[in-house]
Amino acid sequence: MRLYFVRHGIAEDLATSDFARELTKRGRRRVATSAKVIQRLGLAPREIFSSPRLRARQTAEIIAEALGCGVTLSEAVNFGFDRAAVRRLTKNLSADDEVMFVGHNPDMSLLVSEMTGVDVSMKKGGLARVDVIGRAVDEGELVWLIAPKVFDALQDGMKATAAKDGVSLATPEQKLPATAQPVHELIKHRWSPVGFDRERDIDRETLLSILEAARWAASSFNLQPWRFIVARRQNHDEFQKVLSVLREGNQSWAQHAAVLMIAVTQTNRETDTPNRHAVHDLGLAVGQMVMQALEHGVYAHQMAGIYPEKAREIYQIPSEFEPLTAIALGYRSEELDHLGEGQREREAAPRQRKALSEIVFTGSWARPAAFLREGKA
Ligand SMILES: Cc1cc2nc3c(=O)[nH]c(=O)nc-3n(C[C@H](O)[C@H](O)[C@H](O)COP(=O)(O)O)c2cc1C
């Protein structure tokens, strides 16, 4: 059995009671960083037992969210956590299981020291792995001990590798949504930046893959009512042409994108009757495009702010087609000096959404679906 011991992150000094002491902002940030590394390390605890004290619980919850598992609060992991408690909490688990405990010092350090015979001092937010030897669950080998500083360094390393490999871990922390339910990593990491890398182009293969993803979207009667007018930054004249179709507010940041495109929808069927679902289908195709882009580490920012009639004129778009939106694609840049203050603020602002109860109904309009509450059908 593999046991992981975590000491809670940095907490506020004062609160109404010791029980209610919360993680500080820095504490949360650091634990979130650790959680990402822990996830990357492939830890898969069957159970996370946490002390019910708020700072431990918050630490456990941040880790649990990253690993997609739950937290069990247990008094046994509170002050006084000891070998007997480890035995009790693991008695129904099998030898192959992994278990995590989130608690407090000095008990956590003392316990790990006693179990392993190694003098261990756990920092706030630190993590120790102890592999149980033989049948005695309260004796083991200290396999590693990670201090929060090391987590920070590992996370920096992961970011650098991610940037090199073109995957999407470059998303800044404040942009990661506090999703109420688990969602795919790509959905979690997607957002609409205005800060694009002014140097890094999107190579042809990547761009083709992004467009291919749009091509394979579902559409009503398979009419595929989408067209894309695309310009790469390398083709200066074409890029400027698309740029000129954007409203000025969008031009100011979209000029730094690597690719610009105009998304056009076919409003009529071949029979000349209107296709009421054309806009829906274009949105779906763009949705797929955006996710495929992020898989390559490329971010997308969609824009309604265009001059459609200008696009129609420049590109001689036929009347049954309608230029609807534009899309900027590019690698994200953290260097934002060239942007206006409002844009820099927007880049740092946390992302928000309506609650499920505001958008998911059953029975009649605006009645939140009953199943949104636990135990209801
Ligand atoms: C169809 C559409 C049109 C949009 N138009 C603009 C726009 O013209 N200018 C802009 O800066 N952002 C635009 N956005 C971006 C939205 O403001 C952004 O998606 C929204 O605020 C949610 O933020 P997030 O994508 O970072 O989660 C548009 C997004 C969509 C889907």
The ligand as a MOL file (V3000), in Angstrom:
LIG
                    3D

  0  0  0     0  0            999 V3000
M  V30 BEGIN CTAB
M  V30 COUNTS 31 33 0 0 0
M  V30 BEGIN ATOM
M  V30 1 C -19.5520 34.6510 -30.8820 0
M  V30 2 C -18.5870 35.3890 -29.9920 0
M  V30 3 C -18.3230 36.7160 -30.2190 0
M  V30 4 C -17.3970 37.4050 -29.4370 0
M  V30 5 N -17.0670 38.6920 -29.7470 0
M  V30 6 C -16.0280 39.2970 -29.1410 0
M  V30 7 C -15.5430 40.5370 -29.6050 0
M  V30 8 O -15.9960 41.0890 -30.6000 0
M  V30 9 N -14.5040 41.0950 -28.9590 0
M  V30 10 C -13.9140 40.4910 -27.8780 0
M  V30 11 O -12.9640 41.0460 -27.3330 0
M  V30 12 N -14.3520 39.2920 -27.4080 0
M  V30 13 C -15.3760 38.6670 -28.0220 0
M  V30 14 N -15.7840 37.4220 -27.6180 0
M  V30 15 C -15.1410 36.7810 -26.4830 0
M  V30 16 C -16.0900 36.7340 -25.3060 0
M  V30 17 O -16.1730 38.0200 -24.7300 0
M  V30 18 C -15.6090 35.6890 -24.3110 0
M  V30 19 O -15.6990 34.4280 -24.9160 0
M  V30 20 C -16.4490 35.6740 -23.0410 0
M  V30 21 O -16.2610 36.8640 -22.3360 0
M  V30 22 C -16.0780 34.5370 -22.1270 0
M  V30 23 O -14.7260 34.5570 -21.8300 0
M  V30 24 P -13.8050 33.2700 -22.0600 0
M  V30 25 O -13.9310 32.9020 -23.5260 0
M  V30 26 O -12.4070 33.7270 -21.7120 0
M  V30 27 O -14.3000 32.1950 -21.1780 0
M  V30 28 C -16.7380 36.7420 -28.3680 0
M  V30 29 C -17.0240 35.3960 -28.1400 0
M  V30 30 C -17.9310 34.7060 -28.9300 0
M  V30 31 C -18.1840 33.2510 -28.6760 0
M  V30 END ATOM
M  V30 BEGIN BOND
M  V30 1 1 1 2
M  V30 2 1 2 3
M  V30 3 2 2 30
M  V30 4 2 3 4
M  V30 5 1 4 5
M  V30 6 1 4 28
M  V30 7 2 5 6
M  V30 8 1 6 7
M  V30 9 1 6 13
M  V30 10 2 7 8
M  V30 11 1 7 9
M  V30 12 1 9 10
M  V30 13 2 10 11
M  V30 14 1 10 12
M  V30 15 2 12 13
M  V30 16 1 13 14
M  V30 17 1 14 15
M  V30 18 1 14 28
M  V30 19 1 15 16
M  V30 20 1 16 17
M  V30 21 1 16 18
M  V30 22 1 18 19
M  V30 23 1 18 20
M  V30 24 1 20 21
M  V30 25 1 20 22
M  V30 26 1 22 23
M  V30 27 1 23 24
M  V30 28 2 24 25
M  V30 29 1 24 26
M  V30 30 1 24 27
M  V30 31 2 28 29
M  V30 32 1 29 30
M  V30 33 1 30 31
M  V30 END BOND
M  V30 END CTAB
M  END
